[in-house]
Each structure stands twice: as C-alpha cells, then as structure tokens.
Amino acid sequence: MTAARLASVLMATLAAAGLAGGGLTACARPPEPPSAAAQGQVMPSVSAGSFSTGFSVMRRLKALGRIGTGKIGVLLPDTTTSPRYTEFDAPYLARALQEAGLSRSQVIISNAQGSDATQQAQAESDMTQGATVLLLDPIDSGVGASIESAAASLGVKVIDYDRMTLGGTRAFYVSFDNVAVGALMARGLVNCIRAWHVRHPDVLVMRGAPTDNNATLFARGYDQVLRPYFASRSYTAAGRPAGSWNPTTAQTTFEEQYTNNNKITAVLTPNDDTAGTVISYLKTLNTPPRAVPTTGQDATPAGLANILSGYQCGTVYKPIYLEAQAAAALTLYLRAGLVPPASLVNGTTFDPTGRVRVPSVLLRPIWVTTASMAATVIRDRFVTAAQLCGGSLRTACRRARIAG
C-alpha cells in the first residue's frame, strides 16, 4: 500500500471513530488544551518521582483512562540488543495501563525483532486499529521519523520511549537521564581507580554506537566528569576508539587498543556487555581481580557477577518499572487530550538534528556496587539471588548479604 493510500485509509478510519484531525505541527508542541468536558473534572496529577514497585500511582489515573479515546500502541524494537523489552518493558507497560483501568483490547504491544519494515508495519497497523497515541522505542531514527511523520499527518500523538528519534516529530520523550547515566559511570570509575589503588591511570574511553543518541548522551556525561582528570594529567587518555554496542566488535576494538598500548590500566566501558568482552580478554592475560577497573550499565546478571568477582566497578541500574509507569501515565494524559503536569514532564532533551528541545520525563538512574546490590536489583527482583549466586559466587554473595 502506498503512503498516500495508507494515509487515506487511516484518516477515514479515524474520522469514522471521531478521532481524526489536528495533526502535530511541531515536535516540541504540547497537545491541545483539554476539552470543556475534561476541564469540568478534577484531573489527577503525578510527578516523575512518584512511581513505585507497587504501581499504586497508576490506579490514581483511572479518571484519565475513562475520558480518553482510542487505543494505545506500544512499539518495541527488538529482543537482541537487550532482553529487557520482553522480560520487563512489555509486561510492565501492560500492567501500568491495566492498573489505570484500560482493558487489554485497548493496548497493542508489539516488538519489531530488529526490522525497520516490521516496526513501520506495526505502527501502521496500530493506527488502522484506532490508536490515538503511539509509544515508540525506534530501532533507529530513520524508521522512527517515518512513523512519526505518518502519525502527525493523522493527528496521532507519539511519545519517544527510552530512545529518541533524531529529527522526529514526537510530542514528548520518556527515558532515564542519560547524561546522568554517563556521569555515574565516570564517577564510579574514579572511585574505583582510587579504591583499587591504580597508581598510573591510563584510561581508555569506549562508547556505544555513534548512531544511537543515547550513546552520545552517555558520553557527554562521562566526558564532563573525566575531563578535569585528563586536563590536570592525573589521568592519561589512552584513546577514544569508534563505538559499538556489538560485543564482538567491542572486544576486537579493545584487543587492538591494548595491543597498541599495553599500559591501559582502566577502561570506561559503556555497558555491561562491553565490559564483559574487555574482562574476558583481560582474563586471558591472567589479569587478577581489582587490577583494571571497568564500568557498565543495565545491571545484567553477567555484569553483576563481574562486580561480585572484582573485575567491574559497578553498573548503572535503570528500574524499568519506573520508566514504564511514567510512559504509561504520559500516554493517558495525551489520550485524554490533556496537557501533562510539569511535575511529570520534568525536563527537556535536545534533538540536535531537529534542533529543538523536546519536553521530557527524565528518571533517575542508580549506581550499583557490591555494597548496594541487595538493596536495589535484588530487592526489586530485577535479578534474583538464584540467578546470581551459584558456584564460585556463593561466598561473594554472602559477603554482599545476598541470599543465594
């Protein structure tokens, strides 16, 4: 079906449902003011910091669910870059919206399995079925911008979820504060260099994929923290190779860097998978624990195991149940035709391609070490003690007060 034909079919569908018209005209513009009927009601207000493991805040938003119209389409990217989308995002988003009173038939959750064409088709299908809000985690900005352009032409509102569509026309963005994520990694590395008594810090700074705006924001955060150490020559800059999220590519990159400079004594690794490849190579060189600090994020079981065994300083934990509830709350406001409260939309994020600041819900990440593991990822059941504490890690878990 051509784009023009699709637009015609979708517009007719939405018009029949009374939902067409009034497309978004700028990516930073908030939704239209609430209707007279909505204004006559006292609407609940939530803040970005009010969500919890119990999802109780979502139940306070049932009034929004009642006055809203249309379905909500959730578009997730894949199952390969992270298992989080099937293990956490999809069930948490479904639960959040159901707690707010929406039925299963009012929420469409799909995963594109890494295919741009599939994600485009899923978005088109959602809108054909009457979605008035799309929650989009784009595979890349190309398909994201295409989806958002089609949605805007139909008056369907779009929220970027976790990853921003550069040059897109979304209304809002929901994520963790990604600059803060990078800063946590860098501060964790600095503390680890000190605690592990690294006498001559020769620091290799690695990055995620350059096509991922999140990787750019992470780098901004850790560059801000590390810059004074390099400027004062407290640390030596060992290099800044091209970035990648692919573990095999990251391992090849590190091996090349270490072959060229075997004086590297610390590595800013941008996630747990990258750290794991670096640690694996260092182990082949018989590098002992607490000798070469590395960092990470995502709080994967492998990353947490590397922390417990003394090869990784820490990891950034992003409680997905908070992100899912914040995103669900935002969709409910937009679906109801209401401007979300400033207590929820607590920041902005710059889109360098569109050169606009996008209103954003930014959540606070957490740096996890051995000392805080039990009170964070284990308490939240993000990773269970049974997953983590077998074999050689049993003693380390007991020391960290994690029951195996």
ROMAR-312363 format. One record per atom (N, C-alpha, C): x, z, y. Coordinates in pm, whole numbers, plus 32768, in hexadecimal, padded with zeros to 4 digits. Last residue first. Layout:
// residues N
XZY/...
// end
This chain:
// residues 404
887692F7797D/887D927F792B/8829928C78AE/884193647ABE/882393827A32/8821930179E3/893193947BA8/88D193317B79/88BB934B7AE4/89FD941B7C23/897D945E7C0E/890D93FB7BF2/8AF393B07C1E/8A9F93867C8F/8A1393C17C87/8B4C94157B2F/8B8B94447BA9/8B3894227C24/8AA9937B7A87/8A96940D7A8C/8AD594467B0B/8B18927F7AB7/8A8D929B7ADD/8A7393317AE6/8C14929D7A48/8C0892837AD7/8B7B929F7B08/8BCB92BA7939/8C0B932A797E/8BFF931A7A15/8B5B91B97905/8B0D923478F1/8B4892A9793E/8BE190CF790D/8BB49105798E/8B69918A797F/8C1990707811/8C8790AC785C/8C5C90EC78DF/8ACE908877A1/8B5A90707781/8BBB90BB77D8/89D7908578AE/8A04907F7824/8A9B90747819/8952908E79A7/89A890FD797C/89D490FA78EA/88A08FC97A01/89228FDA7A41/8984903079F1/87AB8FC57988/87EF8F46799E/88838F5B79BF/876A90D57997/878190987914/87CA90137920/873A90F67AA5/87B091377A6B/87D290FA79E3/86D08FC07B40/86B9903C7AF5/873B90757AC0/86A98F4A7C86/86F88F427C0A/86E18FC67BC2/85CE8F967D11/86008F0E7D26/865C8EE97CB2/856690927D10/855D90457C95/857C8FB17CAC/859A91357DE2/853790CC7DF8/851E90777D7D/866891D17D71/85E992107D96/857A91A97DA5/872D910A7D5E/86F891487CE5/8672918A7D02/875E90C57E6A/8732905E7E0C/86F890987D8B/876691F07ED9/873791717F12/870491147EA4/87D892CA7E66/876E92E27EC8/873492617F03/88A292667DC5/883192AB7D86/87BA92B77DE5/895A91FC7E83/891491A57E24/889791E77DEC/8A0292857F2A/897692757F54/892192267EF1/8AFF928C7EB4/8AC3930A7EE2/8A2E92FC7F01/8B4091817E86/8B2A91D97E14/8ADE92587E3F/8A7E90E37F8D/8AFB91037F48/8ADA91587ECD/89D09007805A/89CB905A7FE2/8A5790687FA5/89368FDF818C/89B58FD48146/89B7903880D3/88088F3981D2/88478FB881AD/88C98F9C8163/874F8E9982E4/87928E9D8262/87DC8F21824E/86198E988384/869D8ED78383/86D98ED682F6/85778D6B83FA/857A8DE883AF/86098E19839E/84CB8CC784ED/85508CDD84B7/85578D698479/83FD8BCF853F/83F68C548504/847A8C6984BB/84138B078669/843C8B2B85E2/84178BBA85BE/83F989DE8725/83CA8A678712/83DB8A908680/851889208760/849F8929870E/847589BB8702/859888728862/859988F68825/8512890987E0/862287298844/85B78785886B/85CF880B8828/86AF864287ED/86D5868A8866/866186DD889D/869685C18702/862985B08761/864385F287E7/8796861886AA/8770858A86A6/86FF856F8708/87A4872C86BF/880086DA870F/87DD8647870F/86C3881886E6/86CD879D8699/8726873D86E7/86E5897186F1/870288F38734/870D888286CF/85E38A5886D4/86548A1A8691/866A899086CC/856B8B93874E/856C8B028750/85E88AD28705/84958CB086FD/850F8C6E872A/84FD8BD88735/83AF8D1D868C/840B8D7686D4/848B8D348703/82828D158644/82DE8CAA866A/83468CE886C7/82178E1D863D/82358DD485C3/829C8D6685DF/81F88E688741/82388EC886E7/825C8E898661/81668D9F87AF/81F58DA087CB/823F8E038771/806E8D1C86C8/80A08D7F8729/81388D788738/7FFE8BC486C3/80338C3B8681/80708C9B86E5/7ED48B418735/7F608B4F8759/7F978BCD8716/7DF28AB18646/7E1B8B1D869F/7EB08B1586BE/7D798A1C857F/7D7A89E88608/7DA48A4D866F/7D8D8A6F847D/7D1A8AA384C8/7D168A6E8557/7E7D89FD8438/7E0589CB83F4/7D8789F8843E/7F268AA284CD/7F188A1484F1/7E9989D984B3/7F068B998449/7EE88B8C84D8/7ED08AFA84FD/7F5B8B4F8347/7ED28B7D835C/7EAA8B7583EF/80678B128366/800A8AA68341/7F798AD0835B/80C98C1483A0/80CC8BAC8407/806C8B3A83E5/80A88C9082A6/80608CC2831C/805A8C588389/815B8BF8820D/80CC8BF681EE/807A8C268265/824E8C418285/82218BB58288/818B8BAB826E/82518D51824A/82568D2582D5/82238C9782E2/82508D488130/81DF8D848178/81DC8D58820A/83478CC88100/82CB8C8D80D0/82528CC5811B/83FE8D7E816E/83F58CF681A4/83708CB5817C/83D58E5A80C4/83BD8E658154/83A98DDC8193/841B8DFA7FCB/83908E277FDD/836F8E3D8071/85288DCC7FE0/84CF8D597FEE/843E8D847FFE/861F8E68807D/85A68E898030/853A8E1F8044/87538E05805C/86E28DDE80B1/86628DF88062/88938E85805F/88128E88801C/87A68E668080/89D58E1A804F/89648E2980AA/88E48E1D8059/8ACC8EDC7FA3/8A768E677FAC/8A088E838010/8C298F357F7E/8B9C8F527F8E/8B4F8ED17F93/8D298EF97F17/8D148F6B7F72/8C838F977F79/8D8A8EBB7DCB/8D3E8E8E7E3F/8D1C8F077E94/8E0F8F3C7D01/8E448EBA7D2E/8DFD8E847DA9/8DAD90227C83/8E19902D7CE4/8E578FAB7D11/8CD190317BE4/8D5190267B9F/8DC890207BFE/8C0090367C9B/8C1890AC7C48/8CA190A87C04/8C198F307CFE/8C2D8FA37D57/8C4F901F7D04/8BDC8E9A7C1E/8C628E8D7C59/8C808EFD7CBB/8AD18EE67BFF/8B328F0A7B97/8BC08F017BCC/8A658E6F7CE0/8A648F017CD7/8AC78F327C6C/8A898D627C97/8ACB8D997D0E/8AD28E307D09/89E58D527BB5/8A758D377BA9/8AC18D707C1F/88E78D8B7C24/89228DE47BBF/89B88DCF7BB0/88F78D5B7D8C/88E08D2A7D04/89188D8D7C9F/88E08D7E7EA7/88D18DEE7E49/88AD8DBE7DBD/89018CD17F7B/88948CB37F1D/88828D207EB5/8A5E8CAF7FC7/89D48CCE7FEB/897A8CA17F7A/8BB48D267FEE/8B498CD67FB6/8AC38CF57FF5/8D218D367FDF/8C9D8D60800F/8C318D0B7FCC/8E568DC57F6B/8DFB8D547F80/8D748D8C7FAC/8FA98E3E7F70/8F1B8E4E7F93/8ED38DC87F9D/90868E6D7E83/90628DFE7EDD/8FCD8E097EFC/90888F717E08/91038F347E3C/90E48EC67EA2/8FCC8FEB7D63/8FEB90267DE6/90708FF27E1E/90528F8C7C1F/8FE58FB57C7A/901E8FF07CFB/91678E997C0B/91208F147BE6/90AA8F2F7C44/919A8D567B95/91878DA77C0E/91378E247BEA/91DF8C977AD7/91F38D257AB8/91EE8D7E7B35/918B8BA07B07/92108BBF7B3A/92348C527B26/908C8BA87AB4/90E98B587A60/91798B6F7A8C/901D8C367B87/90328C7C7B07/90908C2E7AAB/90048B6E7C44/90668BDA7C5A/90828C267BD9/8F318ADC7BD3/8FB78AA07BDC/90228B0D7BF0/8E628B977BE9/8E878B627B65/8F138B277B68/8E558BB67CFE/8E808C277CAB/8EAC8BF77C21/8DF38ABA7D46/8E758AE87D7A/8EAC8B577D21/8CFC8AC07CC7/8D5E8A5A7CA0/8DEB8A807CCF/8C818B9B7D49/8C988B9D7CB8/8CFF8B377C8C/8C678B437E50/8CC38BB17E31/8CE58BB37D9D/8B9F8A867E27/8C248A5C7E55/8C8B8AC67E35/8AD08B347DD9/8AFD8ACB7D7E/8B888A987DA4/8AAC8BD87EBB/8ADE8C127E3E/8B128BA87DDD/8B2E8B347FE6/8AC38B6B7F91/8AFE8B997F0C/8C148B038081/8B918B0980C2/8B1B8B2F806B/8D3C8BC38097/8CED8B6A8043/8C5B8B75806B/8E578BF28124/8DCD8BFD8150/8D7F8B9680FF/8F5B8C898079/8F0A8C0F8083/8E7E8C3280B5/90B38CE9807C/90268D0C8091/8FD98C8A80A6/91AF8C85805B/91958D0D8028/91068D3C803F/92818B778027/91F88B9E8048/91DB8C278008/93708B167FD7/93748B95801F/92E98BC3804A/93748A1D7F6D/93598A8B7F10/93688B147F51/931089027FD6/9336897E801A/931589F47FC0/92D588327F2E/931F88137FA9/935388907FEE/924488BB7E71/92BC88737E47/931488537EBF/916F890E7F0A/91CC89737ED8/924E89317EA7/90EC881C7F41/911D886F7FAF/918788D27F7E/90AB87CA7E3D/910187767E91/913F87C87F02/9002889C7DF2/907D88827DA6/90E0882E7DF7/8F3188797EAB/8F8688F07EB0/900888DA7E65/8ECB877D7E59/8EFD87917EE1/8F5B88097EE7/8E7687B87D57/8EDE87547D6C/8F1E87657DF5/8DAC88717D96/8E20889B7D48/8E9488397D59/8CF887D17E25/8D3788437E67/8DB388717E1B/8CA8871F7D5F/8CF086ED7DD3/8D3A875D7E19/8C2487D67CB9/8C9587887C85/8CEA87537CF8/8B54883D7D61/8BBF88937D2E/8C3A88477CFD/8AE487B67E8A/8AF787977DFD/8B6B87E87DC5/8ADA87D97F93/8A9888407F44/8AAD88297EAF/8BF787A28065/8B9B87737FFE/8B5887EB7FBD/8CD287398176/8C7D8795812B/8C28875180C2/8E2F870281AB/8DA586D181AD/8D4F87258150/8EFC88258201/8EDD87A781BC/8E4B877E81CD/8FBD88B782B9/8F2B88AC82C7/8F0288288285/90CC89A98299/909089248298/8FF9892B82A4/91408A9B82CB/91798A4B825F/913E89BE8259/91958B4783DD/912F8AE983B1/916B8A8C8348/91F48C9883C7/92208C0D83CC/91B08BB48398/919E8DB18491/91888D5F841B/91C78CD68433/920A8E01857B/91FC8E668512/91E58E22848C/920F8D4E8647/926E8D3A85D8/92738DB08578/914C8D4E86FC/91B18DB6870C/92218DAC86A4/90B28C7C8696/90ED8C6F871C/915D8CD58731/90588CE285A3/90B38C7085A2/90FC8C648628/8FBA8DB08606/90268DD085A9/908B8D5E859E/8EFA8D2986A4/8F5C8D8486E3/8FD18DA88688/8E6F8C8D85D3/8EBF8C4F863D/8F228CAF867E/8DC68D178528/8E528D038500/8EAA8CCF8570/8CCB8D1C85A7/8D0C8D98857E/8DA18D858566/8C928C1085D4/8C8F8C6E8644/8CD98CEF8622/8C988BA784D1/8D008B7F8532/8D078BE285A7/8BB48C0F8460/8C358C458435/8CA78C19848E/8AEB8B8884FE/8AF28C1A84F4/8B7A8C4B84C8/8B208A7D84D2/8B238AB0855B/8B318B48855A/8AF58A6E83C0/8B7D8A5E83F5/8B898A928483/89DF8A8683B7/8A348AEA8376/8AC08AE783B2/899C899A843F/897D8A1B847C/89CE8A8B843D/89F488DB8387/8A2A88DA840F/8A1389608452/8951891A82B0/89E2892982A1/8A26892B832A/885988D0831A/8874895D82FD/8909897682F1/886B87BC8320/88748805839F/888B88998389/892286FB824E/88C2876A824D/88D387BA82CD/89EF864B824D/896A86138267/88FF867F826F/8AD086D681FE/8AC186B8828D/8A39867D82B0/8AA587E18117/8A9B87518131/8A85873581C5/8B6E89048170/8B0B88BC8121/8B05882A814B/8CD389478184/8C4D893581BC/8BF088FA8154/8DEE8A26819A/8DA289BC8159/8D1489BA8191/8F1B8A83820D/8E8E8A868233/8E498A0D81F5/901D8B4C81A0/8FE18AC88193/8F4D8AD481B0/910A8C178237/907B8C098217/90528B768212/91E78CF581F6/91ED8C648209/91668C3081D9/92458E2D824A/91CC8DDD8232/91DF8D4A825A/931B8EE781C6/932B8E71821B/92B48E148205/92B18FBE8132/93168FD5819A/93268F5F81F9/9193904880D2/91D08FC280D8/92318FC2814E/91059131807D/9191913780AC/91D890B080A1/90009141804F/905291147FDE/90E691098003/8F9F918C8148/8F8F91E880D7/8FE891C28060/8FDE90A781E5/9014912B8207/90119188818D/8F4F8FE38165/8FE08FCF817B/902390558197/8E5190538181/8E8F904980FD/8F2690358108/8E189037828E/8E1C90BD8253/8E6490BD81CD/8E218F1D829D/8E7C8F6E82ED/8E898FFB82B0/8D4B8EDB81F3/8DD38EB081D1/8E398F05821B/8C758F478281/8C928F7881FA/8D1F8F5481D0/8C7E8EA98360/8C9C8F38836F/8CBB8F7682E8/8C388DB582E5/8CBB8DC48326/8CDF8E568337/8B378DE88285/8BA18DC08229/8C2A8DD98266/8AB38E228377/8ABE8E89830E/8B2E8E6682AC/8AC08D2983F6/8B088D9A8430/8B198E0C83CA/8A178C918352/8AA58C71835C/8AF78CE48392/89258D18838A/89578D0E8300/89ED8CF38301/89078CEA849A/89238D73846D/89558D7483DD/88C78BE0848B/89438C0584D0/896B8C9384A8/87D28BF68409/88428BBD83C1/88C88BD38407/86E38CCB83D6/873B8CAC8446/87BF8C7A840B/86078C2882EF/865A8C998316/86B28C6C8389/84E98B73836F/85618B82831D/859C8C0B8336/84108A8683E9/84188B0C83AE/84948B128356/83A189D88506/840789E3849E/840A8A73846E/829A89038585/82E389808579/834889778507/824A87F88591/821E885485FA/827188D385FC/831A86D18564/82D587498535/82AB87A185AA/839385E08574/832885FE85D4/82D7867585A6/84FE85B6855D/847485B6852F/841285DC859C/860B85C18586/85C3855185C2/8531854C859A/863586628450/8673863984CE/862E85BD8505/857A874C83C4/858086BB83CA/85BA86948451/860E88778341/85D3882C83AF/85E28795839C/85AE8947823A/860D88E18266/85CA888B82D1/84DE8A108237/85668A2D8208/85CE89C9823B/83F1892F8292/840589A98246/849389AE820F/834388B483A5/83BD88A98354/83D989308315/81F4886B83B1/825488D783C4/82CC88B8836B/810B87938448/817787A583E8/81CF881A8413/7FB3872A845C/80238779848F/808B878F8421/7F1B85F98487/7F3E865E8424/7FBB86A78455/7ED885228520/7EB385A68552/7ECB861484EE/7F38843584CC/7EB6845D8497/7E8984E584C9/8030841E8535/7FD083B48557/7F4383D6852A/80B084F284BB/808F84FC8549/802784948570/80D7848D83B7/807E84FE83CD/80528507845F/819283C283E6/810F839F83B0/80AA841083C9/826584638445/822D83FB8499/81A183D38469/829C85028369/826A854183E3/822E84DC8443/82FC844782B0/828484958292/824884CE8312/83E183F2833B/837983928317/82F583D982F9/847684DB834E/8446849C83C9/83D6843883AC/84AC85068239/846285688289/8427852B8306/8546842F81F0/84BF843781BA/846C849B8208/86268479829C/85E783F5829B/855983F98268/867D85798265/8636856282E3/85F284D982E8/862C85D28110/868A85AD817A/8638858B81F5/856686658097/85DE8647804C/864E862180AB/84C38762815F/84E786D68145/856486C980EF/83C788208135/845688358124/848F87AC80FD/82A1884C81E7/82FF87E981B2/838D881E81AD/815A887281E5/81D088C781E9/823D887B819F/805887E0829B/80BE87CD8235/8130882F824E/7EFF87F682D7/7F84882E82F6/7FDE8810827F/7E2A8777826F/7E3387768302/7EB687B48332/7DDD86B38158/7E3787188192/7E3B87098229/7D3B85FB80CE/7D02864C8139/7D5A86BA816F/7DA58549801E/7D4C85B07FE6/7D168610804F/7E4D84BD80C2/7DD78478808F/7D7184DC8059/7F13857E80DD/7EC0855D8152/7E4285128127/7F7B857E7FD8/7F4485FA8012/7EE785DA8086/7FD984757FC4/7F6C84A37F6D/7F2A85217FA6/80A8847B807C/803884208092/7FBF844B803E/815085347FFD/811985518082/809E84FB809E/818D84A87F15/814685287F0C/8108854E7F92/821A83CD7F7B/819A83B67F37/814984377F2C/82FC84527FDF/82A684048039/821C83F27FFA/836284BA7EF0/833685167F59/82DB84CF7FBE/839E83CA7E68/833A84267E32/830884857E9D/8464835F7F0B/83E783137EF7/8379836E7EC1/852D84227EF1/84EF84087F73/846883C47F61/855385067DEF/8536847B7E0E/84F0846D7E94/8573860C7D94/85E585C87DCE/85CD85387DF7/847986667D3F/84E386537CDC/855585FB7D12/83AA86AB7DE6/83CF861D7DDF/843E85FF7D7C/829987777DA2/832B87717DA8/835686E17D8F/817688087E3F/81BB87A57DEF/825187AC7E04/804588A27E69/80D588BB7E67/811788567E0B/7F2F88C77F26/7F6F88657ECE/8007887C7ED6/7E14898C7F4F/7EA689877F5E/7EE089257EF8/7D0E899D7F10/7D2D89837F9C/7DC389777FB6/7CF989E77E0A/7CDA895C7E2A/7CFA89377EBB/7D278AF77E12/7D908AA07DDC/7D788A0E7E01/7CAF8B747F50/7CA28B5A7EC1/7D138AFE7E93/7D188C6A8039/7D098BDE8014/7CFE8BD27F7C/7D498D75807B/7CC08D4B8060/7CAE8CBA803C/7E438DD6808C/7DFD8DC1810B/7D738D8380F8/7E948DCB7F87/7E798E507FBF/7E2E8E468044/7EC28CB77F7D/7E508CEF7F34/7E2E8D7B7F65/7FA98CA78016/7F318C658046/7EB58C977FFC/805B8D3F7F76/80438D628002/7FC08D268035/805C8CB67E7F/80278D3E7E88/80038D617F17/80D38BC27ECA/804C8BC47E90/800E8C4F7E9E/81CB8C217F1F/81738BDD7F7E/80E38BDD7F4A/822E8C8C7E2C/821A8CE37EA0/81BC8CA37F07/823C8BA87D80/81DF8C177D62/81C78C737DD9/82F88B037E1F/82728AD67DF7/82158B4A7DD6/83E18BB07E45/83928B787EB4/83048B527E8A/843A8C057D33/84108C607D9F/83B58C1D7E07/84698B447C70/84688BD17C49/842A8C2B7CB3/84678A4E7CF6/84058A667C8C/83F98AFA7C69/852B8A797DBA/84AC8A3A7DDE/84408A4E7D74/86158AE97D4E/85BC8B3C7D9D/85328AFF7DB0/86D88A5C7CD0/86608A7C7C82/85F68AC67CD3/876789567D90/875089E67D81/86D489FC7D2B/8791884E7D64/87EC88927DC0/87DC89297DB9/86BF88177CA7/874C880C7C81/87A988567CE0/85BD87F67CE1/85DA88697C8B/866E886B7C65/853787A67E2B/857687887DAB/858288077D57/848587D47F18/84DF87617F06/850C87427E78/832187FA7F58/83A488327F38/840187C37F06/8217880F801C/826F87A77FE6/82FB87DF7FD5/80CD886A8026/815688A18022/81AE883E7FD8/7FAF884580E6/800A8803808A/8096883D8095/7E7888D48103/7F0488E48129/7F5988A280BD/7D3D8840816D/7D9A8877810C/7E2588888149/7C37889C825A/7C9588448216/7CF0888E81B6/7C26899C8354/7BEB892D8308/7C5988DA82C8/7BF38AFD83A0/7C428A848394/7BFB8A1A8341/7B5E8BE0838E/7B3A8B8283F8/7B8A8B0083F1/7BC98C6582AD/7B3B8C4382B1/7B1B8BDA831B/7CD78C9082E6/7CB38C3B8276/7C228C0D827C/7CBC8D4783B4/7CF48CC283D0/7CCF8C608361/7C5C8E208327/7C078DE4838F/7C398D5983B3/7D328E6C8288/7CC28E278249/7C648DE682AF/7E148EF582CB/7E018E72830A/7D8A8E2582D0/7E438FD6823C/7E0D8FE982C3/7DEC8F658307/7EC08F78815F/7E328F9A8152/7DF28FB481D8/7FC38F6281B5/7F768EE881A2/7EE18F068196/8021906681B1/800690288233/7FAF8FAC8222/8059909780A6/7FE290D480E2/7FBE90948167/8126904C7FFF/80D18FE18034/80559018807B/81E891017FA4/815F91107F74/80FE90A67FA3/82D890D68023/82CC90AC7F97/823C90B17F65/827A90668170/82B690C28110/82A1908D8083/8282901E82D5/82648FFC824A/82B1905681E9/82C4904383DF/825D909983A5/824390838310/836A8FAD847E/83A5901C8433/8342907183E8/82D28EF88502/83318EC484A0/836C8F32844B/81838F7E8517/82098F64854C/82638F3384DC/802B8F278555/80978F5A8501/811B8F3A8543/7ED88F5C85A3/7F5C8F3485D2/7FC58F758579/7D888EDF8578/7DF78F398556/7E7B8F02858B/7C9A8EA6867C/7CEF8E728613/7D628ED385F5/7B5A8ED486C4/7BD98F1986D4/7C318EF1865F/7AA38DB68738/7AC58E1886D2/7B4A8E5C86F4/7A818CF687F0/7A1F8D6287F1/7A3D8DCD878A/7B3A8C3887B8/7B578C928827/7AF78D09882A/7AB98BAA86F0/7B2A8BFF86CC/7B488C648739/79FB8B27878A/79D08B81871F/7A3F8BE186F9/7A998A8F8830/7A468AF8886C/7A1A8B5C8802/7BDF8A668795/7B598A3C87B7/7B0B8AB187F4/7D298A96881F/7CBE8AB287BF/7C378A8687F3/7DF3897F8891/7DBA8A0588A1/7D468A1A8840/7EC088C287A9/7E5B88CA8811/7E248958881B/801289338759/7F9088FA873C/7F30890B87B0/813888EE8829/80E6894287D2/805F890087B8/823C87FB8821/81BD8825885B/8170887D87FB/8322879287C6/8328881F87EA/82A488528822/82F786898791/831986DE8721/831C87718746/81CB85FE8814/825786258829/827A868D87C1/80CC85C187C8/810F85648821/819D858A883E/800085C186AC/8068860786F7/80B285A2874C/7EB3853486CE/7F3685408691/7F97858B86E8/7D8A853486EC/7DE38592872E/7E6885A386ED/7CE384EE85AB/7CF484EC863B/7D5D854A866C/7C10857884A3/7C6C851884DF/7C79852E8574/7B598615841F/7BDC864F8437/7C3885F28483/7A6285DA83A7/7A638615842D/7AE7864B8457/7A66854F82C3/7A6785E282B6/7A648629833C/7A7784548324/7A00847882D8/79F3850F82C9/7B778461838D/7B06845583E9/7A85847E83A3/7C10846682A7/7C0D84DD82FD/7B9784D9835D/7BD883638246/7BBE83DB81F4/7BB08457824A/7C3182C38316/7BA582BF82F0/7B7F833A82A0/7D3D83058314/7CEE8324838A/7C5A83238369/7D8B82A68218/7D9183358234/7D3D835A82AD/7D6281918239/7D1981DA81D2/7D16826F81F1/7E12815B830E/7D85813D831C/7D32818D82B9/7F0781A782A0/7ED681ED8317/7E4181D88328/7F1680E881D2/7F10817781B4/7ED581C58229/7F2B7FFB8268/7EB680108213/7EA480A381F1/8023802C82E2/7FAC80198336/7F2C803282E6/80CC803C8208/80BC80B2825E/803E80A782B2/80387FA980DD/80887FA58157/806E802181AA/805580007F88/800080008000/80588000807C/
// end
